[in-house]
Amino acid sequence: MASKRYKKALELVDIQKVYPLKSAVEILSKFPRAKFNETVDLAFCLGVDPKQSDQMVRGTVPLPHGSGKVVRVLVFAKPGPAAEAATAAGAEHVGFDDLIKKCAEGWCDFDIAVATPEAMVEVRKLGKVLGPRGLMPNPKTGTVTEDTAKAVKEFKAGRVEFKVDKAGNVHVPIGKVAFPTEQVADNARSVIEALVKARPAAVKGVFIKSCTLSATMSPPVRVDVREFTKA
């Protein structure tokens, strides 16, 4: 059963219609609010075959106005400058042998894991623990780097990761419903542009089949992405 709030929101949107980004954000802002500060998400259905390695879509994008979320960052680094820089940049957890042992035992109380290339030799062994949770450091997402301070600062400021799932979909959190509409639109624009740039060369035909904007407890609003995909 849909709640009264959800039904009221449905009255404000035509779920068959595709809206320009600015209009979609304005409609979302008019939806009745839940009792908490809902997360705003963009969801994409892509014309890719994720089973093909040359059609994987993955990357990161800095949100101009942040995600509104407190991001807990762990950094795998041996004692030295990289570890000290990560601590100074505000990483919640910095270490090497101790953190690898802790994670191997199943501990995953963090949102992003960063590792130095040197540390990855050992961190790779945590693939079965961190991989399924989407926490494995990866050079493609900027989480394997010598510049740990830059990575920590960017993720804490609102750098988000996107990755296509097995069904060819991508979900990206882009802020909170309490954000001004201009900020939500700016963040959404950055994500759509980054996704368009991440189009694999092997993909033929339509890349972004659909895009919807929604809050945690709201109906989706369909977004017209043609302005971003024109050659």
C-alpha positions, 0 to 999 in steps of 0.5 A: 500500500502506498502511503498518503504522502507517496500518493500526494507526490504522484499527483505532482508528476506525470510518470510517463513524461520525460522532464528537462533536468531543471524541471525534474528537480523542481518537481522533486522539491515540491513532493511532501517530505518524509520525517528525515532528510531523504537522500536524492538519487539518480538511477540510469538504465544503460544500453550495455552488456555488463558481462562483456569486460569492454562494456563495464562502466565505472568511475568517480565524480566530485559533486560540486555541493557535496553529497550531504553524507558523512563519509568514513574513510579508511586508508591502507598505508604502511607507516610513513608519509602517505599514512601521516598525510591520510591522518592529517586529511581526516581519514577515520582509520589509517593503518596496514597490518592491523587494518588488514587483519581486522578486515579479514575478520569481517570488520567493514565499519567504513564507507570508502577504502583507499590504498597506496599501490605498495599496500595493494600487494597485501590488500588484494587478499581481502578481495572476498571480504571487501569486493562484495561490499563494493569497498575494494580499492581500485585504480579506476575509481581513484582509491589506489593512489600515492596521494592519500591526502587528496583522495581522503579530502575529495571523498569527504567533500563529496566525491561519489563512485558509480558502477554499472550492476549486473542488470545494466543499471547505475545508481548514484546518490547526489545529495539530500532533499534539503539542498537548494534545487540549484545545488541538486541540479548542479550535482545531477548535471555533474554525474550525468556528464561524467557518465556520458564521458565514461561510455565504453567505445564498444557500446553501440546504439543508445547508451543511456536508455533512461534516467530517473531522479528520486528521493528515498521515499518518493516516486521517480521523476523521469529525466531527459538526458538528450541535452547531455548526449548530443554530439 
